[in-house]
């Protein structure tokens, strides 16, 4: 039987310390037929490229002319590759032994699945799930993402409670396996997002067009998290809030979007107040900046929105978690996915 070709692609930007730490393990633990490892560099100014060339001359190195961000950086790197599957892997991820085989096996046996993710644990606390993906991502009716194993800041200990393969709404970009055909037919990642929530946007497009996304927790990786931007960095707050609004605008029908936008304006204002009172005024300002920028650039996304709605086979509300995760978490005290 001919083996499918799989390109494991690390998008790097000034991540020399991560490459030194995690790339040797990745190479050692990914020796399967048809698998190639690629480092795509977003115009790093450290010695990342020199390290890859000298320590791993057998690996493919793609050097981009400037920092295109996560989304467009991957788009440009993947356009240079020919493979049946792409695996987008953060540079700050340590893969477990035998991490790759369960993903390949599941995708080969389920052609109706466009993409999947492994179980993501924290490298700092290996018995706990990690924020970016945990054991599969979901989106509530107001656009707030949460995970099986992580709701807002509550990270569960992994005791095997989420070890079943399930269909999810979004797979994390920290380690995302996707069919190249699906990636390209959906238009890839939205480069205008730059970074953050672009994988949710891509998964939404795929699901609305009838393709499935799953979590395969038999595969495990460990994520540092916040490799490029710390979780509390104001720039991260800005990108998360701006891109979340763009995500909703691009994928929700007009009537639903107008209703949700009104409520979101109130909820985001309250979030900004909370950040101010907790001593993070720059993050609070980032929320207002995100709203200002969203309203300015919203007309530029009209074509993408119309295309998404035209190609959708399912109503958006049928794909989303039907209740408010804010209500469940803060008012009902349901901190764990299993309580929802």
C-alpha positions as CSV (number, residue, x, y, z in Angstrom):
1,X,0.0,0.0,0.0
2,X,1.3,3.4,-0.9
3,X,1.7,5.7,2.0
4,X,0.2,9.2,2.0
5,X,2.6,12.0,2.1
6,X,2.5,14.2,5.2
7,X,4.2,17.5,5.7
8,X,4.7,18.5,9.4
9,X,5.2,22.2,9.2
10,X,6.6,24.4,12.0
11,X,6.1,28.1,11.4
12,X,9.0,29.9,13.2
13,X,9.6,33.5,14.2
14,X,12.6,34.1,16.4
15,X,12.1,30.8,18.1
16,X,15.6,29.5,18.2
17,X,15.3,28.4,21.8
18,X,12.2,26.3,21.0
19,X,13.8,24.8,17.9
20,X,16.8,23.7,19.9
21,X,14.6,22.2,22.6
22,X,11.8,20.6,20.6
23,X,12.9,20.0,17.0
24,X,15.3,17.0,17.9
25,X,12.4,15.2,19.6
26,X,10.1,15.9,16.8
27,X,12.5,14.5,14.2
28,X,13.2,11.4,16.4
29,X,9.5,10.7,17.1
30,X,8.2,11.3,13.6
31,X,10.1,8.7,11.6
32,X,7.2,7.2,9.6
33,X,7.0,6.5,5.9
34,X,5.9,9.4,3.9
35,X,6.5,12.0,6.6
36,X,8.6,15.1,6.0
37,X,9.4,17.9,8.5
38,X,9.5,21.4,7.2
39,X,10.5,24.6,9.0
40,X,9.0,27.7,7.6
41,X,10.7,30.9,8.8
42,X,8.8,34.2,9.1
43,X,12.0,36.3,8.5
44,X,13.5,35.7,11.9
45,X,16.3,37.9,13.1
46,X,17.9,35.3,15.4
47,X,19.9,32.3,14.3
48,X,17.0,30.0,13.7
49,X,17.7,29.3,10.1
50,X,21.4,28.8,10.7
51,X,20.6,26.3,13.4
52,X,18.2,24.3,11.2
53,X,20.7,24.2,8.3
54,X,23.5,23.1,10.5
55,X,21.8,20.7,12.9
56,X,19.2,19.2,10.5
57,X,20.4,19.7,6.9
58,X,18.0,17.0,5.8
59,X,14.9,19.1,6.7
60,X,13.2,21.4,4.2
61,X,13.6,25.0,5.2
62,X,11.3,27.7,3.7
63,X,12.5,31.3,4.3
64,X,9.8,33.9,3.9
65,X,10.8,37.5,3.1
66,X,9.1,39.1,6.1
67,X,6.9,38.2,9.1
68,X,3.5,37.4,7.7
69,X,2.0,36.3,11.0
70,X,0.6,32.9,11.7
71,X,-2.2,32.8,9.1
72,X,-0.5,34.2,6.0
73,X,2.8,32.7,7.0
74,X,1.3,29.3,6.9
75,X,-0.6,30.0,3.7
76,X,2.6,31.0,1.9
77,X,4.6,28.1,3.3
78,X,2.0,25.5,2.5
79,X,1.6,26.8,-1.1
80,X,5.2,25.6,-1.6
81,X,4.4,22.0,-0.6
82,X,2.8,19.0,-2.2
83,X,1.4,16.6,0.3
84,X,-1.9,14.7,1.1
85,X,-1.9,16.1,4.6
86,X,-0.5,19.1,6.4
87,X,0.2,19.2,10.1
88,X,0.5,22.7,11.4
89,X,2.7,22.5,14.5
90,X,3.8,25.3,16.9
91,X,7.5,25.6,17.6
92,X,6.8,25.4,21.3
93,X,5.3,21.9,21.2
94,X,6.9,18.8,22.5
95,X,5.4,15.7,20.8
96,X,4.9,12.5,22.8
97,X,6.2,9.2,21.5
98,X,3.9,7.7,18.9
99,X,2.0,11.0,18.6
100,X,1.7,10.8,14.8
101,X,0.4,7.3,14.1
102,X,-3.1,7.7,15.7
103,X,-3.7,10.9,13.7
104,X,-2.7,9.4,10.4
105,X,-4.7,6.2,11.1
106,X,-7.9,8.1,11.9
107,X,-7.7,10.4,8.9
108,X,-7.0,7.5,6.6
109,X,-10.0,5.6,7.9
110,X,-12.4,8.6,7.9
111,X,-12.4,10.4,4.5
112,X,-15.3,12.6,5.7
113,X,-13.1,14.2,8.3
114,X,-11.3,17.3,7.1
115,X,-9.1,18.0,10.1
116,X,-8.2,16.7,13.5
117,X,-6.1,17.6,16.6
118,X,-4.4,15.5,19.3
119,X,-5.0,16.0,23.0
120,X,-3.0,19.1,24.1
121,X,-1.5,19.0,27.6
122,X,0.5,21.7,29.3
123,X,4.3,21.2,29.3
124,X,4.5,23.1,32.6
125,X,1.9,20.9,34.2
126,X,1.9,17.7,32.1
127,X,-1.1,16.1,33.9
128,X,-3.3,19.1,33.0
129,X,-4.8,20.2,29.7
130,X,-3.4,23.2,28.0
131,X,-5.3,26.4,27.2
132,X,-4.9,26.3,23.4
133,X,-7.1,23.3,22.4
134,X,-7.1,20.9,25.3
135,X,-9.2,17.9,24.1
136,X,-11.1,19.7,21.4
137,X,-12.6,23.2,20.8
138,X,-16.2,24.6,20.7
139,X,-17.8,28.0,20.2
140,X,-20.9,29.2,22.1
141,X,-23.8,31.1,20.5
142,X,-22.1,34.5,21.3
143,X,-18.7,33.6,19.8
144,X,-16.8,32.6,23.0
145,X,-14.5,29.7,22.5
146,X,-14.0,26.9,25.0
147,X,-12.6,23.4,25.1
148,X,-13.2,20.0,26.4
149,X,-10.9,20.2,29.4
150,X,-10.6,24.0,29.5
151,X,-13.3,26.7,30.0
152,X,-11.9,30.2,30.3
153,X,-9.1,30.0,32.9
154,X,-10.1,26.7,34.4
155,X,-7.8,23.9,33.2
156,X,-8.8,20.4,34.2
157,X,-6.5,17.6,35.3
158,X,-6.4,15.0,32.6
159,X,-7.5,11.7,34.1
160,X,-8.7,10.2,30.9
161,X,-12.2,11.7,31.2
162,X,-12.0,13.0,27.6
163,X,-10.2,10.2,25.8
164,X,-13.0,9.4,23.4
165,X,-12.8,10.6,19.8
166,X,-15.5,13.2,19.2
167,X,-16.5,15.7,16.6
168,X,-15.6,19.2,17.7
169,X,-16.2,22.7,16.3
170,X,-12.6,23.7,16.0
171,X,-9.2,22.1,16.2
172,X,-6.3,24.1,17.6
173,X,-3.6,25.6,15.4
174,X,-1.0,24.5,17.9
175,X,-1.2,21.1,16.3
176,X,-3.7,20.8,13.4
177,X,-3.7,17.9,10.9
178,X,-5.7,18.8,7.8
179,X,-6.2,17.4,4.3
180,X,-4.4,19.6,1.8
181,X,-7.4,19.4,-0.5
182,X,-9.7,20.7,2.3
183,X,-7.2,23.4,3.3
184,X,-7.0,24.7,-0.2
185,X,-10.7,24.3,-1.2
186,X,-11.7,26.4,1.9
187,X,-9.3,29.1,1.0
188,X,-6.7,28.4,3.7
189,X,-6.3,30.6,6.7
190,X,-7.5,34.2,6.6
191,X,-4.3,36.1,6.3
192,X,-6.1,39.3,7.4
193,X,-6.4,37.8,10.9
194,X,-2.6,37.9,11.2
195,X,-2.7,35.7,14.3
196,X,-5.3,34.2,16.8
197,X,-8.6,32.6,16.0
198,X,-7.7,32.0,12.3
199,X,-8.0,28.2,12.9
200,X,-11.5,28.6,14.3
201,X,-12.5,30.6,11.2
202,X,-11.1,27.9,8.9
203,X,-12.8,25.1,10.9
204,X,-16.1,27.1,10.8
205,X,-15.9,27.3,7.0
206,X,-15.2,23.6,6.7
207,X,-18.0,22.5,9.0
208,X,-20.5,24.8,7.4
209,X,-19.7,23.2,4.1
210,X,-20.3,19.7,5.4
211,X,-16.8,18.5,6.5
212,X,-16.0,17.2,10.0
213,X,-13.4,18.2,12.6
214,X,-12.5,15.8,15.4
215,X,-10.2,15.4,18.3
216,X,-8.1,12.2,18.5
217,X,-7.0,12.1,22.1
218,X,-5.0,8.9,21.6
219,X,-2.4,11.3,20.2
220,X,-0.8,13.6,22.8
221,X,1.4,16.6,22.6
222,X,2.7,19.1,25.2
223,X,2.4,22.8,24.6
224,X,4.3,25.7,26.3
225,X,1.8,28.3,25.1
226,X,2.3,32.0,24.6
227,X,5.4,31.4,22.6
228,X,5.2,34.6,20.5
229,X,3.0,36.7,22.8
230,X,2.4,36.2,26.5
231,X,-1.3,35.4,27.4
232,X,-1.7,38.8,29.1
233,X,0.0,40.9,26.4
234,X,-2.2,43.8,25.3
235,X,-1.5,42.9,21.6
236,X,-2.9,39.4,22.2
237,X,-6.0,40.9,23.8
238,X,-6.4,43.2,20.8
239,X,-6.0,40.4,18.2
240,X,-8.3,38.0,20.1
241,X,-11.2,40.5,20.4
242,X,-10.8,42.0,16.9
243,X,-10.6,38.6,15.2
244,X,-13.4,37.1,17.2
245,X,-15.7,39.9,15.9
246,X,-14.5,39.3,12.4
247,X,-15.1,35.6,12.8
248,X,-18.7,36.2,13.7
249,X,-19.2,38.7,10.9
250,X,-17.8,36.4,8.3
251,X,-19.8,33.4,9.3
252,X,-23.1,34.4,10.8
253,X,-26.2,35.4,8.7
254,X,-27.1,39.1,8.9
255,X,-30.1,38.8,11.3
256,X,-28.2,36.6,13.8
257,X,-25.1,38.8,13.6
258,X,-26.9,42.0,14.4
259,X,-28.5,40.5,17.5
260,X,-25.2,39.0,18.8
261,X,-23.2,42.2,18.0
262,X,-25.5,44.3,20.2
263,X,-25.1,41.9,23.2
264,X,-21.3,41.5,22.5
265,X,-20.8,45.2,22.7
266,X,-22.2,45.2,26.2
267,X,-20.3,42.0,27.3
268,X,-17.0,43.3,25.8
269,X,-17.5,46.7,27.6
270,X,-17.9,44.8,30.9
271,X,-14.8,42.8,30.1
272,X,-12.9,46.0,29.6
273,X,-14.1,47.4,32.9
274,X,-13.0,44.2,34.7
275,X,-9.6,44.5,33.2
276,X,-9.3,48.1,34.3
277,X,-10.3,47.2,37.9
278,X,-7.9,44.3,37.9
279,X,-4.9,46.5,37.1
280,X,-4.6,45.9,33.4
281,X,-5.6,49.2,31.7
282,X,-3.6,48.5,28.6
283,X,-5.6,45.3,28.0
284,X,-8.8,47.1,28.6
285,X,-7.8,49.8,26.0
286,X,-7.0,46.9,23.6
287,X,-10.6,45.9,23.6
288,X,-11.8,49.3,22.6
289,X,-9.0,49.4,19.9
290,X,-10.2,46.0,18.7
291,X,-13.8,47.3,18.3
292,X,-12.7,50.5,16.5
293,X,-10.5,48.5,14.1
294,X,-13.3,46.0,13.5
295,X,-15.8,48.6,12.6
296,X,-13.3,50.3,10.3
297,X,-12.3,47.2,8.3
298,X,-15.7,45.3,8.4
299,X,-16.6,46.5,4.9
300,X,-13.4,44.9,3.5
301,X,-14.7,41.4,4.7
302,X,-18.0,41.7,2.9
303,X,-17.0,39.5,0.0
304,X,-15.7,36.8,2.3
305,X,-18.9,36.9,4.3
306,X,-21.1,36.6,1.2
307,X,-19.0,33.7,-0.1
308,X,-19.1,31.8,3.2
309,X,-22.9,32.2,3.5
310,X,-23.4,31.2,-0.1
311,X,-21.3,28.0,0.3
312,X,-22.8,27.0,3.7
313,X,-24.9,23.9,3.9
314,X,-25.9,24.2,7.5
315,X,-27.4,27.0,9.6
316,X,-24.8,28.5,11.9
317,X,-26.8,28.0,15.1
318,X,-26.9,24.2,14.4
319,X,-23.1,24.2,14.6
320,X,-22.6,26.3,17.7
321,X,-23.0,25.4,21.4
322,X,-26.6,26.6,21.9
323,X,-26.2,28.3,25.3
324,X,-24.0,31.0,26.7
325,X,-20.7,29.7,28.1
326,X,-20.5,32.9,30.2
327,X,-23.8,32.1,31.9
328,X,-22.9,28.5,32.4
329,X,-19.4,29.3,33.9
330,X,-20.0,32.4,36.0
331,X,-23.6,32.2,37.0
332,X,-24.2,28.4,37.2
333,X,-20.7,27.6,38.3
334,X,-20.1,24.9,35.7
335,X,-16.4,25.1,35.4
336,X,-15.8,21.7,33.6
337,X,-16.9,20.6,30.2
338,X,-18.5,17.4,31.6
339,X,-20.9,19.6,33.6
340,X,-22.3,21.3,30.5
